[in-house]
């Protein structure tokens, strides 16, 4: 009988400890990274890595106007050959009902024709 009591006590302690560990708050969970990155850019510390993160974040949130802005900022800051970024940018343009065929970032040969 004493063994059962010890076993049940240990089981309750383990379940309680597990529940407490899962309910502890993660301080980074409630931070809006997009707002933080935009504040960093506003303060003049924008980098291609931040532009990429902002473009992707807005793209996945469905904020295509903002995604376009940050993707273009990224393309202006460095030459990219990443097909996934170009695909997302093209999809962003389509969502905004803009023609990707006449875009200088997707068609670098058009840059000299303007």
PLY file of the C-alpha trace (Angstrom):
ply
format ascii 1.0
element vertex 114
property float x
property float y
property float z
element edge 113
property int vertex1
property int vertex2
end_header
0.00 0.00 0.00
2.86 2.34 0.80
4.37 1.70 -2.66
1.11 2.69 -4.32
1.00 5.91 -2.35
4.61 6.80 -3.31
3.92 5.93 -6.95
0.76 8.06 -7.06
2.55 10.92 -5.30
5.44 10.84 -7.80
2.98 10.64 -10.70
1.10 13.71 -9.47
4.37 15.62 -8.95
5.60 14.76 -12.47
2.31 15.74 -14.10
2.24 19.01 -12.15
5.85 19.82 -13.06
5.17 19.08 -16.71
2.06 21.26 -16.75
3.90 24.10 -15.04
6.80 23.91 -17.51
4.44 24.14 -20.46
2.48 27.04 -19.04
5.50 29.24 -18.40
5.44 32.29 -20.64
7.83 32.77 -23.50
8.84 36.42 -23.55
9.50 36.34 -27.30
6.09 34.86 -28.13
4.26 38.17 -27.88
6.86 40.27 -29.70
5.80 41.43 -33.14
9.03 40.92 -35.08
7.66 42.81 -38.05
7.12 45.94 -35.95
10.59 45.61 -34.42
12.25 45.24 -37.83
10.31 48.17 -39.25
11.44 50.30 -36.29
15.05 49.24 -36.93
14.73 50.33 -40.58
13.08 53.59 -39.54
16.09 54.29 -37.32
18.37 53.84 -40.33
19.75 50.36 -39.70
18.13 48.47 -42.56
20.03 45.55 -44.05
19.20 43.10 -46.84
18.55 40.44 -44.20
15.95 42.66 -42.51
14.34 43.59 -45.85
14.08 39.89 -46.70
12.51 39.10 -43.31
10.00 41.95 -43.69
9.12 40.99 -47.25
8.55 37.37 -46.30
6.60 38.26 -43.15
4.22 40.58 -44.99
3.91 38.08 -47.86
2.81 35.28 -45.51
0.44 37.62 -43.67
-1.19 38.60 -46.96
-0.07 42.24 -46.73
1.00 42.39 -50.34
1.47 46.15 -50.57
3.99 46.07 -47.73
5.56 42.86 -49.05
6.13 44.55 -52.43
7.75 47.52 -50.72
10.22 45.36 -48.77
10.98 42.96 -51.61
11.82 45.92 -53.85
14.00 47.43 -51.13
15.79 44.08 -50.94
16.25 43.87 -54.71
17.62 47.44 -54.75
20.16 46.66 -52.03
21.64 43.54 -53.60
21.37 41.33 -56.65
19.46 38.20 -55.81
19.18 34.98 -57.69
17.03 33.21 -55.09
14.18 31.68 -57.11
11.91 31.43 -54.06
12.14 35.17 -53.34
11.49 35.98 -56.98
8.50 33.63 -56.95
7.07 35.30 -53.84
7.64 38.73 -55.34
5.92 37.64 -58.56
2.96 36.27 -56.58
2.83 39.55 -54.65
2.60 41.49 -57.91
-0.14 39.20 -59.17
-2.09 39.66 -55.92
-1.85 43.43 -56.44
-2.99 42.97 -60.05
0.33 44.25 -61.43
1.98 42.74 -64.48
5.12 40.78 -63.50
6.24 40.68 -67.14
6.95 44.42 -67.13
8.83 44.42 -63.83
12.48 45.53 -63.76
13.32 43.38 -60.74
12.12 40.20 -62.41
13.41 41.18 -65.86
16.78 42.93 -65.43
17.04 43.54 -69.18
14.18 46.03 -68.88
16.15 48.22 -66.46
18.20 49.66 -69.29
15.20 50.23 -71.54
13.56 52.88 -69.30
0 1
1 2
2 3
3 4
4 5
5 6
6 7
7 8
8 9
9 10
10 11
11 12
12 13
13 14
14 15
15 16
16 17
17 18
18 19
19 20
20 21
21 22
22 23
23 24
24 25
25 26
26 27
27 28
28 29
29 30
30 31
31 32
32 33
33 34
34 35
35 36
36 37
37 38
38 39
39 40
40 41
41 42
42 43
43 44
44 45
45 46
46 47
47 48
48 49
49 50
50 51
51 52
52 53
53 54
54 55
55 56
56 57
57 58
58 59
59 60
60 61
61 62
62 63
63 64
64 65
65 66
66 67
67 68
68 69
69 70
70 71
71 72
72 73
73 74
74 75
75 76
76 77
77 78
78 79
79 80
80 81
81 82
82 83
83 84
84 85
85 86
86 87
87 88
88 89
89 90
90 91
91 92
92 93
93 94
94 95
95 96
96 97
97 98
98 99
99 100
100 101
101 102
102 103
103 104
104 105
105 106
106 107
107 108
108 109
109 110
110 111
111 112
112 113
